[in-house]
Amino acid sequence: NNISGINLGNINEDFIKDIKNGKASIKIYNKGKIFNEQTLVATAPIIKTDLYSGKKALVGATLAVRGMPYLKNIQNDIVGIVIYTQGIVWLIAFIISFILTRQITSPVKKMRNAAKSIAAGNFKERIPITSNDEIGQLAESFNSMTESLRELETMRSSFVSDVSHELRTPMTIISGFVEGIIDGT
């Protein structure tokens, strides 16, 4: 009736009923007459089964006793490990998202800089195509647009040059006649 200083007679009768019925039980006892601290008590029946007849018989019971302060320390350790692990996971997630964000925004920044260069009149600007995804397709379209703009600018320059030349010849003749009229020739 007395195991490790615990008077088993003071333990709840429900434990004994559960053991006799073949059930395991767990109960928390507050600090008091049985234990000098809050304590978790678990019991489980030990049942022997006859191999030939299959008949089961209660042989005894196991009793596990542990003070709650000890269990709370384990619980605190587990919470600490979970928080520490969660911090590491968040750090890894932040690093991965930072790297992925840089991979996505880098081509967009290149396109923005190329667009500024083209707006300033540099039609030789091209964006390197490094992928086949939407960003790569956008870079390809951007380069195609830049090539079209360069061709249009070349045609515009050629047109202005031709018009200027064609207008200059008659203007030179008219200017010569006007000078002659003014000189009285």
ABEGO torsion letter per residue (X at the ends): XBBGGBBAAABBAAAAAAAAAGBBBBBBBBBEAABABBBBBBBBBBBBBBAAAGBBBBABBBBBBBBAAAAAAAAAAAAAAAAAAAAAAAAAAAAAAAAAAAAAAAAAAAAAAAAAAAAAGBAABBBBBABABAAAAAAAAAAAAAAAAAAAAAAAAAAAAAAAAAAAAAAAAAAAAAAAAAAGX
